[in-house]
């Protein structure tokens, strides 16, 4: 590139800002297509092939209803991955339960003890 070889149509600052915006949008291409929020999108990868796992929506033809799942990108692009899809409710609830147990280990025990104590009080009255 020869500096000043062709007269500029736009200011260099504007050109740089647009280039930065284009590069930012390139990384987020799939996020504009999703109609639902997938909790684990971009955070999990396939244990079989290592590809990214992303959300996917289906129509169950027998039940005539929609459901969401997580699908391996390697399976979708026919790269030989044999990993099956996982329903979104199952994996989201599993991950949230595990996080809750690890972040608040004594909470479940305390709630159970308090609940049992309240039940004992109502029985005594």
FISEZA-388815 format. One record per residue: residue in three letters; z, y, x of N, C-alpha, C in turn; residue number from 0. Coordinates in pm, 1 decimal, always signed. Example, Ala and Ser with C-alpha at 12.3 -4.5 7.8 and 13.67 -1.06 7.14 Angstrom:
<rs>
(r 'ALA',(+780.0,-569.0,+1319.0),(+780.0,-450.0,+1230.0),(+780.0,-330.0,+1320.0),0);
(r 'SER',(+708.0,-225.0,+1285.0),(+714.0,-106.0,+1367.0),(+787.0,+3.0,+1290.0),1);
</rs>
This chain:
<rs>
(r 'UNK',(+0.0,-117.5,+84.4),(+0.0,+0.0,+0.0),(+0.0,+124.1,+89.1),0);
(r 'UNK',(-85.2,+213.8,+62.2),(-95.8,+337.6,+138.3),(-25.3,+447.9,+59.8),1);
(r 'UNK',(+79.4,+502.6,+118.9),(+157.4,+608.0,+54.0),(+67.9,+729.5,+27.4),2);
(r 'UNK',(+62.6,+772.3,-99.1),(-17.3,+888.7,-136.7),(-166.3,+862.6,-139.1),3);
(r 'UNK',(-209.1,+734.7,-132.4),(-350.6,+700.7,-131.6),(-419.1,+733.6,-262.6),4);
(r 'UNK',(-348.7,+714.1,-374.7),(-401.5,+745.2,-507.8),(-298.5,+835.6,-575.3),5);
(r 'UNK',(-343.5,+939.4,-643.5),(-248.0,+1028.3,-710.2),(-165.8,+951.5,-814.9),6);
(r 'UNK',(-34.5,+975.2,-815.3),(+56.4,+905.6,-907.3),(+41.6,+959.3,-1048.8),7);
(r 'UNK',(+43.9,+868.4,-1147.0),(+37.0,+907.4,-1287.7),(+176.5,+942.6,-1338.8),8);
(r 'UNK',(+277.3,+864.5,-1291.4),(+415.8,+888.8,-1334.1),(+503.7,+910.6,-1211.9),9);
(r 'UNK',(+620.0,+965.6,-1236.6),(+718.2,+992.6,-1132.6),(+767.4,+860.6,-1072.0),10);
(r 'UNK',(+800.5,+860.7,-943.5),(+846.4,+739.0,-874.8),(+977.7,+687.0,-931.9),11);
(r 'UNK',(+1067.6,+776.6,-975.0),(+1195.8,+734.5,-1035.1),(+1172.2,+658.6,-1164.9),12);
(r 'UNK',(+1081.8,+707.3,-1246.7),(+1049.7,+639.7,-1373.0),(+987.2,+503.6,-1344.5),13);
(r 'UNK',(+895.5,+498.2,-1248.3),(+831.8,+371.2,-1211.5),(+937.3,+269.0,-1168.5),14);
(r 'UNK',(+1031.4,+310.2,-1082.0),(+1137.3,+219.5,-1035.2),(+1227.1,+174.5,-1149.8),15);
(r 'UNK',(+1259.4,+265.1,-1241.0),(+1344.2,+229.7,-1355.7),(+1274.8,+127.8,-1445.5),16);
(r 'UNK',(+1145.8,+145.9,-1467.8),(+1069.7,+51.6,-1550.4),(+1061.2,-84.1,-1482.3),17);
(r 'UNK',(+1037.8,-86.9,-1352.1),(+1031.3,-213.9,-1279.8),(+1164.1,-289.0,-1288.7),18);
(r 'UNK',(+1274.2,-215.9,-1277.8),(+1406.8,-278.2,-1288.7),(+1428.2,-334.6,-1429.0),19);
(r 'UNK',(+1389.1,-259.1,-1531.2),(+1401.7,-305.7,-1669.7),(+1316.3,-430.2,-1693.2),20);
(r 'UNK',(+1195.1,-432.7,-1640.1),(+1108.2,-550.0,-1653.5),(+1169.6,-672.7,-1588.2),21);
(r 'UNK',(+1228.8,-655.3,-1471.3),(+1290.1,-769.5,-1403.4),(+1413.8,-818.6,-1478.3),22);
(r 'UNK',(+1489.5,-729.2,-1540.6),(+1605.9,-768.9,-1619.9),(+1561.7,-847.4,-1743.5),23);
(r 'UNK',(+1456.5,-801.4,-1809.8),(+1406.9,-869.2,-1929.9),(+1350.1,-1006.1,-1897.9),24);
(r 'UNK',(+1293.2,-1023.2,-1780.6),(+1234.3,-1150.6,-1740.8),(+1339.7,-1260.6,-1738.4),25);
(r 'UNK',(+1460.2,-1228.7,-1695.2),(+1567.4,-1328.5,-1686.6),(+1622.6,-1367.6,-1822.5),26);
(r 'UNK',(+1605.0,-1284.4,-1924.1),(+1666.3,-1307.5,-2053.7),(+1566.2,-1350.7,-2160.5),27);
(r 'UNK',(+1456.9,-1409.3,-2124.9),(+1350.3,-1434.5,-2221.3),(+1394.8,-1516.9,-2340.7),28);
(r 'UNK',(+1474.9,-1621.2,-2322.4),(+1514.1,-1707.5,-2433.2),(+1616.3,-1647.5,-2526.0),29);
(r 'UNK',(+1692.2,-1550.2,-2479.6),(+1799.6,-1495.6,-2562.5),(+1747.5,-1419.9,-2683.8),30);
(r 'UNK',(+1623.6,-1376.2,-2681.5),(+1569.9,-1303.0,-2794.5),(+1519.7,-1397.2,-2903.8),31);
(r 'UNK',(+1502.8,-1524.1,-2873.8),(+1449.9,-1618.9,-2971.0),(+1558.3,-1682.5,-3056.3),32);
(r 'UNK',(+1679.6,-1693.2,-3006.4),(+1786.3,-1763.7,-3076.8),(+1828.9,-1686.9,-3201.3),33);
(r 'UNK',(+1837.0,-1756.3,-3313.0),(+1881.1,-1696.0,-3438.2),(+2030.8,-1717.9,-3458.9),34);
(r 'UNK',(+2089.1,-1807.0,-3380.7),(+2231.3,-1837.3,-3388.7),(+2293.5,-1819.9,-3251.7),35);
(r 'UNK',(+2425.0,-1804.9,-3250.9),(+2497.0,-1795.3,-3124.6),(+2541.5,-1934.3,-3083.8),36);
(r 'UNK',(+2507.7,-1973.0,-2962.8),(+2549.8,-2100.9,-2908.4),(+2656.0,-2072.8,-2803.0),37);
(r 'UNK',(+2777.1,-2118.6,-2828.5),(+2892.6,-2089.8,-2745.9),(+2872.5,-2126.6,-2599.5),38);
(r 'UNK',(+2810.4,-2239.2,-2573.1),(+2799.1,-2291.5,-2437.2),(+2663.1,-2267.1,-2372.2),39);
(r 'UNK',(+2578.1,-2193.5,-2437.7),(+2445.4,-2168.7,-2383.6),(+2454.6,-2098.2,-2248.9),40);
(r 'UNK',(+2387.7,-2154.5,-2149.9),(+2389.9,-2100.0,-2015.2),(+2509.7,-2141.6,-1932.4),41);
(r 'UNK',(+2601.4,-2216.9,-1991.6),(+2723.1,-2255.9,-1920.5),(+2728.8,-2403.9,-1885.4),42);
(r 'UNK',(+2648.1,-2485.2,-1950.8),(+2652.5,-2629.4,-1924.3),(+2517.1,-2678.3,-1875.8),43);
(r 'UNK',(+2522.0,-2786.5,-1799.0),(+2398.2,-2847.4,-1750.9),(+2404.0,-2997.5,-1776.5),44);
(r 'UNK',(+2290.5,-3058.8,-1774.5),(+2276.9,-3201.3,-1803.4),(+2339.5,-3285.1,-1691.9),45);
(r 'UNK',(+2420.0,-3380.0,-1728.7),(+2480.2,-3469.5,-1631.8),(+2382.6,-3572.8,-1578.7),46);
(r 'UNK',(+2272.4,-3590.3,-1647.1),(+2170.9,-3688.3,-1609.5),(+2073.5,-3632.4,-1505.1),47);
(r 'UNK',(+2016.8,-3513.7,-1534.7),(+1912.1,-3459.6,-1446.4),(+1946.9,-3324.2,-1384.4),48);
(r 'UNK',(+2054.0,-3260.1,-1431.4),(+2096.0,-3132.7,-1375.5),(+2028.1,-3010.2,-1434.8),49);
(r 'UNK',(+1936.3,-3029.7,-1527.3),(+1867.2,-2916.8,-1591.8),(+1963.5,-2844.3,-1686.3),50);
(r 'UNK',(+1926.6,-2724.9,-1727.0),(+2006.8,-2646.8,-1820.0),(+2005.1,-2711.0,-1958.0),51);
(r 'UNK',(+2114.1,-2692.7,-2030.7),(+2122.3,-2738.6,-2169.4),(+2124.3,-2614.6,-2256.7),52);
(r 'UNK',(+2044.6,-2614.8,-2363.1),(+2035.5,-2498.8,-2449.9),(+2044.0,-2541.3,-2595.9),53);
(r 'UNK',(+2068.3,-2443.5,-2682.3),(+2080.7,-2470.1,-2824.6),(+1947.6,-2496.6,-2890.5),54);
(r 'UNK',(+1954.1,-2574.0,-2998.1),(+1833.7,-2611.0,-3070.3),(+1869.1,-2631.9,-3217.1),55);
(r 'UNK',(+1782.9,-2587.8,-3308.2),(+1806.8,-2603.1,-3451.3),(+1708.3,-2703.6,-3509.1),56);
(r 'UNK',(+1757.1,-2790.4,-3598.3),(+1675.6,-2897.0,-3657.3),(+1684.7,-2895.5,-3808.8),57);
(r 'UNK',(+1585.9,-2956.2,-3869.9),(+1589.6,-2983.7,-4012.6),(+1602.9,-3134.0,-4028.1),58);
(r 'UNK',(+1711.5,-3176.5,-4090.6),(+1731.4,-3318.8,-4118.5),(+1650.1,-3350.8,-4243.3),59);
(r 'UNK',(+1541.1,-3424.0,-4226.0),(+1448.6,-3447.7,-4336.7),(+1509.9,-3533.9,-4446.6),60);
(r 'UNK',(+1601.8,-3623.3,-4411.3),(+1664.0,-3708.1,-4513.8),(+1761.7,-3629.0,-4600.1),61);
(r 'UNK',(+1842.1,-3544.9,-4535.2),(+1943.5,-3469.0,-4608.7),(+1893.9,-3332.1,-4652.4),62);
(r 'UNK',(+1776.2,-3293.8,-4606.3),(+1716.9,-3163.9,-4637.8),(+1811.1,-3048.7,-4599.9),63);
(r 'UNK',(+1872.3,-3060.3,-4482.6),(+1961.7,-2954.4,-4436.7),(+1938.7,-2926.6,-4288.2),64);
(r 'UNK',(+1979.4,-2809.8,-4244.2),(+1966.7,-2771.2,-4104.4),(+2092.3,-2810.0,-4027.3),65);
(r 'UNK',(+2075.5,-2841.6,-3899.7),(+2189.2,-2860.3,-3811.4),(+2149.2,-2815.6,-3671.9),66);
(r 'UNK',(+2249.9,-2782.3,-3592.0),(+2226.1,-2732.5,-3457.5),(+2275.9,-2833.2,-3355.4),67);
(r 'UNK',(+2210.8,-2834.3,-3240.1),(+2250.6,-2925.5,-3133.5),(+2224.0,-2859.9,-2998.8),68);
(r 'UNK',(+2273.1,-2925.6,-2894.8),(+2241.6,-2885.6,-2758.1),(+2143.6,-2989.0,-2702.7),69);
(r 'UNK',(+2040.8,-2941.2,-2632.7),(+1935.6,-3028.4,-2582.6),(+1908.8,-2998.4,-2435.5),70);
(r 'UNK',(+1883.6,-3103.6,-2359.5),(+1851.1,-3089.6,-2217.6),(+1710.3,-3033.4,-2202.5),71);
(r 'UNK',(+1697.9,-2934.6,-2116.5),(+1567.4,-2873.2,-2092.3),(+1471.1,-2972.7,-2025.9),72);
(r 'UNK',(+1524.3,-3063.9,-1946.1),(+1441.8,-3165.4,-1881.2),(+1381.9,-3263.6,-1979.4),73);
(r 'UNK',(+1456.3,-3296.0,-2084.3),(+1404.2,-3386.0,-2187.2),(+1296.7,-3316.3,-2269.4),74);
(r 'UNK',(+1322.4,-3191.3,-2300.0),(+1227.9,-3115.5,-2383.0),(+1094.7,-3096.0,-2312.5),75);
(r 'UNK',(+1096.6,-3073.4,-2183.5),(+973.7,-3050.5,-2107.7),(+915.5,-3178.2,-2049.4),76);
(r 'UNK',(+957.1,-3292.3,-2101.6),(+904.7,-3423.9,-2062.9),(+914.7,-3448.6,-1912.5),77);
(r 'UNK',(+1032.2,-3416.3,-1857.6),(+1055.2,-3439.5,-1715.4),(+1128.6,-3570.9,-1690.3),78);
(r 'UNK',(+1135.0,-3654.7,-1790.4),(+1191.1,-3787.5,-1771.8),(+1339.4,-3801.0,-1799.5),79);
(r 'UNK',(+1405.6,-3698.8,-1848.0),(+1548.5,-3708.9,-1876.1),(+1570.1,-3791.8,-2002.5),80);
(r 'UNK',(+1663.8,-3884.9,-1996.7),(+1691.5,-3973.3,-2110.6),(+1814.9,-3929.7,-2189.3),81);
(r 'UNK',(+1876.6,-3819.3,-2150.3),(+1997.5,-3773.2,-2216.4),(+1967.0,-3730.2,-2359.5),82);
(r 'UNK',(+2047.3,-3777.4,-2454.5),(+2025.0,-3745.8,-2595.1),(+2085.6,-3610.8,-2629.6),83);
(r 'UNK',(+2041.0,-3556.9,-2741.3),(+2096.7,-3431.5,-2790.8),(+2238.5,-3454.5,-2840.6),84);
(r 'UNK',(+2318.5,-3347.2,-2837.0),(+2456.3,-3353.7,-2883.9),(+2472.1,-3248.6,-2992.8),85);
(r 'UNK',(+2527.8,-3288.8,-3106.7),(+2547.3,-3192.4,-3216.0),(+2640.6,-3081.0,-3171.9),86);
(r 'UNK',(+2607.2,-2962.2,-3211.7),(+2681.3,-2844.1,-3167.1),(+2828.0,-2848.3,-3208.8),87);
(r 'UNK',(+2858.3,-2891.2,-3330.7),(+2997.2,-2894.0,-3377.1),(+3084.3,-2980.7,-3287.3),88);
(r 'UNK',(+3031.6,-3095.5,-3244.9),(+3109.7,-3188.8,-3165.0),(+3143.2,-3132.3,-3027.8),89);
(r 'UNK',(+3042.0,-3083.9,-2958.5),(+3066.1,-3038.8,-2821.5),(+3142.1,-2906.0,-2819.1),90);
(r 'UNK',(+3113.1,-2814.7,-2911.7),(+3186.9,-2688.6,-2916.1),(+3334.9,-2711.9,-2945.2),91);
(r 'UNK',(+3364.4,-2795.4,-3044.6),(+3505.3,-2820.7,-3078.5),(+3576.4,-2894.8,-2965.2),92);
(r 'UNK',(+3507.1,-2988.0,-2898.4),(+3568.0,-3059.3,-2786.6),(+3604.3,-2963.0,-2674.1),93);
(r 'UNK',(+3510.5,-2876.4,-2636.8),(+3534.2,-2782.0,-2527.4),(+3644.7,-2683.9,-2564.2),94);
(r 'UNK',(+3642.8,-2632.4,-2687.2),(+3747.2,-2539.4,-2729.9),(+3884.8,-2606.0,-2732.1),95);
(r 'UNK',(+3891.4,-2730.7,-2779.5),(+4018.9,-2803.3,-2779.1),(+4072.0,-2822.9,-2637.8),96);
(r 'UNK',(+3983.3,-2861.2,-2545.9),(+4025.1,-2880.7,-2406.6),(+4071.5,-2750.6,-2342.8),97);
(r 'UNK',(+3999.2,-2643.4,-2368.6),(+4040.1,-2512.6,-2316.9),(+4176.5,-2473.6,-2371.6),98);
(r 'UNK',(+4195.6,-2493.3,-2500.0),(+4321.1,-2458.0,-2564.3),(+4437.0,-2538.1,-2505.3),99);
(r 'UNK',(+4415.9,-2667.0,-2485.8),(+4520.9,-2752.6,-2428.3),(+4557.4,-2708.3,-2287.3),100);
(r 'UNK',(+4456.9,-2670.2,-2209.9),(+4481.5,-2632.5,-2069.8),(+4537.3,-2491.1,-2056.8),101);
(r 'UNK',(+4495.8,-2401.2,-2144.8),(+4545.0,-2264.6,-2136.8),(+4683.3,-2248.1,-2199.3),102);
(r 'UNK',(+4710.5,-2325.6,-2303.0),(+4838.6,-2316.0,-2373.6),(+4901.3,-2454.8,-2385.9),103);
(r 'UNK',(+4944.2,-2515.9,-2276.3),(+4991.2,-2655.1,-2281.7),(+5115.0,-2676.6,-2367.2),104);
(r 'UNK',(+5204.1,-2578.3,-2374.5),(+5326.0,-2599.1,-2451.7),(+5314.1,-2550.4,-2595.5),105);
(r 'UNK',(+5204.3,-2485.2,-2630.2),(+5190.5,-2427.3,-2763.8),(+5192.5,-2534.8,-2871.8),106);
(r 'UNK',(+5115.1,-2639.5,-2857.3),(+5107.3,-2744.1,-2959.8),(+5242.4,-2810.2,-2981.3),107);
(r 'UNK',(+5314.1,-2833.9,-2872.9),(+5445.7,-2896.3,-2883.7),(+5542.4,-2801.5,-2953.9),108);
(r 'UNK',(+5539.0,-2673.0,-2917.2),(+5629.3,-2574.8,-2977.9),(+5600.3,-2560.1,-3127.3),109);
(r 'UNK',(+5473.4,-2554.9,-3165.4),(+5437.9,-2542.2,-3306.8),(+5487.3,-2663.7,-3383.9),110);
(r 'UNK',(+5470.1,-2781.8,-3327.6),(+5516.2,-2903.2,-3394.8),(+5667.8,-2901.1,-3413.4),111);
(r 'UNK',(+5740.4,-2860.7,-3311.4),(+5886.6,-2854.7,-3321.3),(+5931.0,-2751.2,-3424.0),112);
(r 'UNK',(+5867.5,-2634.1,-3423.1),(+5902.1,-2529.8,-3520.1),(+5868.8,-2573.7,-3662.1),113);
(r 'UNK',(+5755.2,-2639.1,-3679.7),(+5716.2,-2686.8,-3812.3),(+5814.4,-2791.3,-3862.2),114);
(r 'UNK',(+5850.2,-2884.7,-3774.8),(+5947.8,-2987.1,-3814.7),(+6083.0,-2924.6,-3846.4),115);
(r 'UNK',(+6123.2,-2823.2,-3770.6),(+6248.9,-2754.1,-3797.6),(+6246.4,-2685.1,-3932.9),116);
(r 'UNK',(+6136.6,-2621.2,-3968.6),(+6123.8,-2556.9,-4099.0),(+6125.8,-2660.2,-4210.9),117);
(r 'UNK',(+6061.3,-2774.0,-4189.5),(+6061.5,-2880.1,-4289.9),(+6201.9,-2932.7,-4312.1),118);
(r 'UNK',(+6277.6,-2949.2,-4201.8),(+6415.8,-2996.1,-4213.0),(+6500.4,-2896.6,-4292.4),119);
(r 'UNK',(+6477.6,-2766.7,-4271.8),(+6554.2,-2663.8,-4344.3),(+6526.2,-2671.8,-4494.7),120);
(r 'UNK',(+6398.2,-2688.6,-4532.2),(+6363.4,-2693.0,-4674.4),(+6416.7,-2820.4,-4740.4),121);
(r 'UNK',(+6426.7,-2928.7,-4666.2),(+6480.6,-3053.7,-4720.1),(+6629.7,-3040.3,-4745.0),122);
(r 'UNK',(+6698.1,-2967.1,-4656.0),(+6842.4,-2951.4,-4666.3),(+6880.1,-2861.2,-4785.3),123);
(r 'UNK',(+6794.2,-2771.2,-4821.8),(+6824.0,-2678.4,-4933.4),(+6806.4,-2748.8,-5061.4),124);
</rs>
